[in-house]
Amino acid sequence: MSLNDKIYTDADAARKHLEKLLWPEGPVCPHCGVINEATAMKGKTTRPGLYQCNACREPFTVTVGTVYESSKIPLNKWLLATFLLASSKKGISAHQLMRMMGLGSYRTAWFMAHRIRKAMAPLEGSEPPLGGKGKIVEADETYIGTADGKRGKKAWGGMGHKQKVVSLVERGGQIRSKRVKEATKLTIQDILESNVLPGTILHTDGSGIYKDTGLKHEAVDHNKTYVRNGKNGRKIHTNTLEGFFSVFKRGMVGTYQHCGEQHLDRYLAEFDFRANNRIALGIDDAMRADKALAGIVGKRLTYRRTSAA
């Protein structure tokens, strides 16, 4: 699929693509949930894609009940913005979206990007635990922002004002990142209990916050080496997360440049989404974009909530 595809240049083609993707068994009423019991409304003044549910009699389109709902932006531009954000390894700035897509304002592009990030985020509680008996999960933390919280100013006050992120990755599998207030032993314990199955082998650096978690723990001292040999020839390292953090930080510093703490969860969802739907897992750019489109259902994000969050 190329950027010249009709779904990115024609609103009607974009709508049909979205309907096919979200409604494989026929129109789904967002009001009562009935499937394939709707009539397409075809009056002269009726907008394309409007249906009326035969069960509850409510009208709806494919965007009702999604992050695209109530938007005045043509649907083909929504699909194009979703494709661009899904296929750009280090993200794409709101200024770049505004220029490329001919949007009227930076605010419009900024809000679009946050709604797409919302679509990329999994629903709360929908993700299965990582790891399992004999499987390896790496855990590590990272920090973003300047030490004193002031953009561009060097500071030596430690990590106190930086935003803190803890990430987990199943070796060869999924990545999961969490914003935390403090990276403490208790916080790590809670995250591991909620996201990692018993019997998992935990690989970390030499930090003491990962000790006594109840999991089999193997650490590597980064002051000495980044990879060491464990039992049965197992390589002990956190290199998978180091690579993820490298891409994440390059995106946050080089592309987005600034992130308020209230928005960090959505940026993490964006980078996790691309990492979890990567080429190495057989997912190309078009497939990744369609996965993002599939995630728009059941999620709403208003501008007031976004800007005030």
Secondary structure by P-SEA (a helix, b strand, c coil): ccccccccccaaaaaaaaaaaacccccccccccccccbbbbbccccccbbbbbcccccccccccccccccccccaaaaaaaaaaaaaccccccaaaaaaaaccccaaaaaaaaaaaaaaaccccccccccccccbbbbbbcccccccccccccccccccccbbbbbbbbcccbbbbbbbcccccaaaaaaaaaacccccbbbbbcccccccccccbbbbbcccccccccccccccccaaaaaaaaaaaaaaaacccccccccaaaaaaaaaaaaaaacccccccaaaaaaaaaaacccccccaaaaaac
